[in-house]
Amino acid sequence: MKHARCTDSDLRELEDIVGVDNLSTGESALRLASRDESYYTPKIPPDVVLMPASTQEVSAILRVANARRIPVTARGAGTSIEGNPVPVYGGIVVDMQRFTEVFEVRAADFVVVVEPGVGYKDLNKLLGRDGLFFPPDPGAGAMIGGMIANNASGVRTIRYGATKDYVLELTVVLASGEVIETGSLAGKSSSGYDLIRLFVGSEGTLGIFTQATVRLAGLPEHFSAAVAAFPTVEAAAQAVFEIMRWGFSPAALELITADLAAMLNRDRELGLPEEPTLLMEFHGASQIALEEELGPVEQVCRDAGSISFERGLGLDERNRLWEARHEAYESIKRTHVGADPFVADVAVPISRYPEIVAFTEQTICEHGVAGYPFGHAGDGNLHVVFMGDAQDEEGWGRIRAANQAIVERALDLRGTATGEHGVGIGKRRFMDREHGKSLQVMRQVKDALDPKGILNPGKIFP
Ligand SMILES: Cc1cc2nc3c(=O)[nH]c(=O)nc-3n(C[C@H](O)[C@H](O)[C@H](O)COP(=O)(O)OP(=O)(O)OC[C@H]3O[C@@H](n4cnc5c(N)ncnc54)[C@H](O)[C@@H]3O)c2cc1C
């Protein structure tokens, strides 16, 4: 589909909508708006970055863009990893950073009404005063809108679910500029097609969110963290399967390799065993209930061959552990100064987790690449941070080939090409294989809601 560029008269019209201070065509603003955390770059650089501050302004922008077929890419914090907010075909970047209002905390209903530019970390600081939190936790400095658009999740998904489980209401500006409000505050509903679930994970290709009501959870009163080390990654992965099979409900269950444990020790002096390790957290109504859960979990780990099991970490140690885990990506980057990261993200049924982990280790070896596997093991979600030189065709080609092999194997195991990072640009080529004829239905939905294909073109579809 042919897209248009912004003309001078389009720019004047857009300036009238957002005001001169909220429009930028400067080179550095355009460059910043062209990147996320991946190495993907636009085929055509964007023409303009707009920073609207209301639903009406976003609607007016889309009316102009739709009339002229100008591409529009919404942007949150730009922390995506698959090129999701990279404006491939130029046009307008709608930067949501001025949508920072928290309208209403309805503590009694466990909900909050927010604008999409609110950072989830800031939101959680505010909610903590009421003993509440918004559980999806991708670690990076993501905004609520970007999390909804990517269906983000993170370390606590195993117990609390992903972003899709938390969105109750959405205000969406469609490609035509029309504004819809969908959803309700009810905890459940059987009322018609579930449009919320359609928009969650749509990566800015079906509409731009300008307001959301999201569910909250109560901050746990009691928690306990534990660290278990294993002789092999496969033994650790087997323990993950056993923990889940026995019906325990950890609030986090993360796998790190020996290399990564060593890196975190170096950066944070954590004193972790430098072996394949499981980091766990449990939440409970009382300390006694937690102790009762941890004893059998230790036994399950021992039966799976654990070398050590440290439990009952205090609040400070627990916080240090999770901060370090969130920093794993930065630690890897620091170890390979000047190299480019490429992040793989697959998820498989939990019973196949040991298999995908073993396959991944073997694939890294066979392709002769620097790759660090770790993951939200309890969800069957495995990441690999590969490090290489994106300009070195041969070396980067081996990284891409290793990633492809891991994705193909995850699909063989009836898993998915992306557990949480979304399709963006990087995962488009696996969509046919993963979805078959369903991909055609997705295209029909896209065509119905965005017939001119202006919203974040070049994403999701191969
Ligand atoms: C170190 C690191 C660790 C990470 N760990 C995790 C993790 O554990 N789990 C996880 O899920 N992700 C993780 N991510 C990926 C990323 O943080 C998430 O996908 C996050 O949700 C992106 O949010 P953002 O605000 O940065 O959105 P952006 O990257 O700016 O945009 C994401 C997508 O949303 C669209 N979009 C943005 N705002 C809107 C809007 N208002 N309306 C419609 N569409 C919109 C964009 O067009 C784009 O397609 C990690 C990233 C990094 C760098």
The ligand as an SDF file (V2000), in Angstrom:
LIG
                    3D

 53 58  0  0  0  0  0  0  0  0999 V2000
   15.9630   -4.3890   29.4380 C   0  0  0  0  0  0  0  0  0  0  0  0
   14.5810   -4.7030   28.9350 C   0  0  0  0  0  0  0  0  0  0  0  0
   13.8560   -5.6960   29.5810 C   0  0  0  0  0  0  0  0  0  0  0  0
   12.5620   -5.9870   29.1420 C   0  0  0  0  0  0  0  0  0  0  0  0
   11.8720   -6.9480   29.8110 N   0  0  0  0  0  0  0  0  0  0  0  0
   10.6000   -7.2150   29.4430 C   0  0  0  0  0  0  0  0  0  0  0  0
    9.8290   -8.1720   30.1690 C   0  0  0  0  0  0  0  0  0  0  0  0
   10.2850   -8.7910   31.1210 O   0  0  0  0  0  0  0  0  0  0  0  0
    8.5640   -8.3740   29.7700 N   0  0  0  0  0  0  0  0  0  0  0  0
    8.0180   -7.6930   28.7120 C   0  0  0  0  0  0  0  0  0  0  0  0
    6.8460   -7.9060   28.4210 O   0  0  0  0  0  0  0  0  0  0  0  0
    8.7270   -6.8010   28.0130 N   0  0  0  0  0  0  0  0  0  0  0  0
    9.9950   -6.5340   28.3450 C   0  0  0  0  0  0  0  0  0  0  0  0
   10.7100   -5.6010   27.6480 N   0  0  0  0  0  0  0  0  0  0  0  0
   10.1160   -4.9480   26.4510 C   0  0  0  0  0  0  0  0  0  0  0  0
    9.3770   -3.6080   26.6930 C   0  0  0  0  0  0  0  0  0  0  0  0
    9.8160   -2.9830   27.8730 O   0  0  0  0  0  0  0  0  0  0  0  0
    7.8540   -3.8220   26.7590 C   0  0  0  0  0  0  0  0  0  0  0  0
    7.3690   -4.3940   25.5670 O   0  0  0  0  0  0  0  0  0  0  0  0
    7.0790   -2.5290   27.0530 C   0  0  0  0  0  0  0  0  0  0  0  0
    5.7290   -2.8630   27.2270 O   0  0  0  0  0  0  0  0  0  0  0  0
    7.1680   -1.4700   25.9700 C   0  0  0  0  0  0  0  0  0  0  0  0
    6.5680   -0.2820   26.4710 O   0  0  0  0  0  0  0  0  0  0  0  0
    7.0060    1.1530   25.9590 P   0  0  0  0  0  0  0  0  0  0  0  0
    6.2680    2.1720   26.7420 O   0  0  0  0  0  0  0  0  0  0  0  0
    8.4590    1.2750   25.9110 O   0  0  0  0  0  0  0  0  0  0  0  0
    6.3800    1.1060   24.4930 O   0  0  0  0  0  0  0  0  0  0  0  0
    7.0550    1.4220   23.0740 P   0  0  0  0  0  0  0  0  0  0  0  0
    8.2500    0.5560   22.9010 O   0  0  0  0  0  0  0  0  0  0  0  0
    7.2330    2.8550   22.8950 O   0  0  0  0  0  0  0  0  0  0  0  0
    5.8940    0.9370   22.0950 O   0  0  0  0  0  0  0  0  0  0  0  0
    5.4740   -0.4050   22.0950 C   0  0  0  0  0  0  0  0  0  0  0  0
    4.3440   -0.5870   21.0840 C   0  0  0  0  0  0  0  0  0  0  0  0
    3.1900    0.0570   21.5800 O   0  0  0  0  0  0  0  0  0  0  0  0
    2.6670    0.9760   20.6420 C   0  0  0  0  0  0  0  0  0  0  0  0
    2.0970    2.0470   21.4680 N   0  0  0  0  0  0  0  0  0  0  0  0
    2.7210    2.8120   22.3810 C   0  0  0  0  0  0  0  0  0  0  0  0
    1.8460    3.6160   22.9910 N   0  0  0  0  0  0  0  0  0  0  0  0
    0.6250    3.3570   22.4410 C   0  0  0  0  0  0  0  0  0  0  0  0
   -0.6850    3.8700   22.6400 C   0  0  0  0  0  0  0  0  0  0  0  0
   -0.9430    4.8120   23.5560 N   0  0  0  0  0  0  0  0  0  0  0  0
   -1.6950    3.3600   21.8940 N   0  0  0  0  0  0  0  0  0  0  0  0
   -1.4660    2.3930   20.9710 C   0  0  0  0  0  0  0  0  0  0  0  0
   -0.2430    1.8760   20.7480 N   0  0  0  0  0  0  0  0  0  0  0  0
    0.7860    2.3510   21.4780 C   0  0  0  0  0  0  0  0  0  0  0  0
    3.8440    1.3560   19.7760 C   0  0  0  0  0  0  0  0  0  0  0  0
    3.4460    1.7620   18.5030 O   0  0  0  0  0  0  0  0  0  0  0  0
    4.6000    0.0290   19.7320 C   0  0  0  0  0  0  0  0  0  0  0  0
    4.0690   -0.8160   18.7420 O   0  0  0  0  0  0  0  0  0  0  0  0
   12.0030   -5.2770   28.0490 C   0  0  0  0  0  0  0  0  0  0  0  0
   12.7400   -4.2740   27.4190 C   0  0  0  0  0  0  0  0  0  0  0  0
   14.0250   -3.9950   27.8440 C   0  0  0  0  0  0  0  0  0  0  0  0
   14.7970   -2.9100   27.1460 C   0  0  0  0  0  0  0  0  0  0  0  0
  1  2  1  0
  2  3  1  0
  2 52  2  0
  3  4  2  0
  4  5  1  0
  4 50  1  0
  5  6  2  0
  6  7  1  0
  6 13  1  0
  7  8  2  0
  7  9  1  0
  9 10  1  0
 10 11  2  0
 10 12  1  0
 12 13  2  0
 13 14  1  0
 14 15  1  0
 14 50  1  0
 15 16  1  0
 16 17  1  0
 16 18  1  0
 18 19  1  0
 18 20  1  0
 20 21  1  0
 20 22  1  0
 22 23  1  0
 23 24  1  0
 24 25  2  0
 24 26  1  0
 24 27  1  0
 27 28  1  0
 28 29  2  0
 28 30  1  0
 28 31  1  0
 31 32  1  0
 32 33  1  0
 33 34  1  0
 33 48  1  0
 34 35  1  0
 35 36  1  0
 35 46  1  0
 36 37  1  0
 36 45  1  0
 37 38  2  0
 38 39  1  0
 39 40  1  0
 39 45  2  0
 40 41  1  0
 40 42  2  0
 42 43  1  0
 43 44  2  0
 44 45  1  0
 46 47  1  0
 46 48  1  0
 48 49  1  0
 50 51  2  0
 51 52  1  0
 52 53  1  0
M  END
$$$$
